Amino acid sequence: MINSYCKIPFNPDALLNGDDKMKTCSMAESVAQNLMLLITSRKHENRFDSDFGNDVWEFEFDNAVTIVKWEAIFIESLKRQIKNYEPRLLQPKVEVHIQQVEHTYSTKKFSEIKKRAKIAINGKLAETGEQYSFATELFIGPMSID
């Protein structure tokens, strides 16, 4: 059983130099780091695997896509990505809720409208069978209004 995993960002020099101070993390944190990569990576961004990444970024600036469609794309893409790229997480249940939010800056003379995605992923860790929960929020596609 592996007790520690490499922490992102990974420093290959530390490994090559035999540095015993390489940053490590638990399996749960490693899974969380990989889930964030799956969420925030665009398809074709990884030059070694063009399928790695979230389909939702293809629609980032498409205002014709409804929020319901955004959520469906996000959920289906994440389920597929977890199945293909995160085998340590079993039976993943993915929830995505998107809403438009407006933010007005006091120092600027414009407002931004963004989509805020609340993402929750629950499942079981393959190695231990324990329940695993991951949640994050991120903003998508800023639009400025003068």
C-alpha positions in Angstrom: 0.0 0.0 0.0 1.3 3.4 -1.0 1.0 6.0 1.8 2.1 9.1 0.0 1.8 10.6 -3.4 3.7 13.4 -5.2 2.2 16.8 -4.6 1.4 19.1 -7.5 3.3 21.0 -8.8 5.8 18.2 -9.2 9.5 19.1 -9.1 11.4 16.5 -11.3 14.7 18.0 -10.2 14.0 16.9 -6.6 13.5 13.3 -7.8 16.6 13.3 -10.0 18.7 14.8 -7.3 17.5 12.3 -4.7 16.1 15.2 -2.6 14.4 13.6 0.4 12.4 16.8 0.8 10.1 16.1 -2.2 6.6 17.3 -1.4 4.1 14.5 -0.9 0.4 14.3 0.0 -2.2 11.7 1.0 -4.1 9.7 -1.6 -7.2 11.8 -0.9 -5.3 15.0 -1.7 -3.7 13.5 -4.7 -7.2 12.5 -6.1 -8.4 16.1 -5.4 -5.4 17.5 -7.3 -6.1 15.2 -10.3 -9.8 16.1 -10.2 -8.9 19.8 -10.4 -6.7 19.1 -13.4 -9.6 17.2 -15.1 -11.9 20.1 -14.3 -9.7 23.0 -15.4 -7.8 21.4 -18.4 -9.0 22.0 -21.9 -9.2 19.2 -24.4 -6.0 19.0 -26.6 -4.1 21.0 -23.9 -2.1 18.0 -22.9 0.3 17.3 -25.7 0.7 13.6 -24.8 -3.0 12.9 -24.5 -5.5 15.1 -26.4 -8.5 13.4 -24.8 -7.4 14.6 -21.3 -9.5 17.5 -20.3 -13.0 18.9 -19.8 -15.4 19.3 -22.8 -17.0 22.3 -21.2 -14.2 24.6 -22.2 -15.2 24.3 -25.9 -18.3 26.3 -25.0 -16.7 28.8 -22.7 -17.6 31.9 -24.7 -20.7 30.5 -26.4 -23.6 32.6 -25.0 -26.2 30.5 -26.9 -25.6 27.5 -24.6 -28.1 27.4 -21.8 -27.1 26.8 -18.2 -28.9 23.5 -18.2 -26.8 22.4 -21.2 -23.6 23.7 -19.6 -24.4 21.5 -16.5 -25.1 18.5 -18.6 -21.9 18.9 -20.6 -19.9 19.4 -17.4 -21.3 16.4 -15.7 -21.0 13.9 -18.6 -17.5 15.1 -19.4 -16.3 14.8 -15.7 -17.8 11.3 -15.4 -16.0 10.2 -18.5 -12.7 11.9 -17.5 -12.9 10.3 -14.0 -13.5 6.9 -15.5 -10.6 7.2 -17.8 -8.1 9.2 -15.7 -8.9 8.7 -12.0 -9.1 4.9 -11.4 -8.6 5.5 -7.6 -12.2 6.9 -7.4 -15.0 4.3 -7.7 -18.7 4.9 -8.4 -18.3 8.7 -8.9 -21.4 10.8 -8.5 -21.0 14.2 -10.1 -23.1 17.3 -9.4 -22.6 20.6 -11.1 -24.7 23.7 -10.5 -24.1 26.8 -12.6 -25.5 30.3 -12.0 -24.7 33.7 -13.5 -23.3 36.2 -11.1 -22.6 39.9 -11.6 -19.7 41.6 -9.9 -19.2 45.4 -9.9 -15.8 46.7 -9.1 -15.6 49.9 -7.0 -12.3 50.9 -8.6 -13.4 50.2 -12.2 -16.3 51.5 -14.2 -17.8 48.2 -15.3 -19.4 45.1 -14.2 -18.5 41.5 -15.0 -21.1 38.7 -15.5 -19.6 35.3 -15.0 -20.9 31.8 -14.7 -20.1 30.3 -11.3 -19.8 26.5 -11.3 -20.3 24.7 -8.0 -18.9 21.2 -8.4 -19.3 18.2 -6.1 -17.9 14.7 -6.7 -18.5 11.8 -4.3 -17.4 8.2 -4.5 -15.3 5.6 -2.9 -11.5 5.3 -2.8 -10.5 2.1 -4.5 -7.7 1.3 -2.2 -9.5 1.7 1.1 -13.2 1.6 0.3 -13.8 4.7 2.3 -16.2 7.4 1.2 -14.6 10.4 -0.6 -16.0 13.9 -1.2 -14.6 16.7 -3.3 -16.1 20.1 -3.8 -15.0 23.3 -5.5 -16.2 26.4 -7.1 -14.9 28.3 -10.1 -15.8 31.1 -12.4 -16.2 30.6 -16.2 -16.2 33.0 -19.1 -16.1 36.6 -17.9 -18.2 39.1 -19.8 -17.7 42.8 -19.1 -20.5 45.4 -19.2 -19.7 49.1 -19.4 
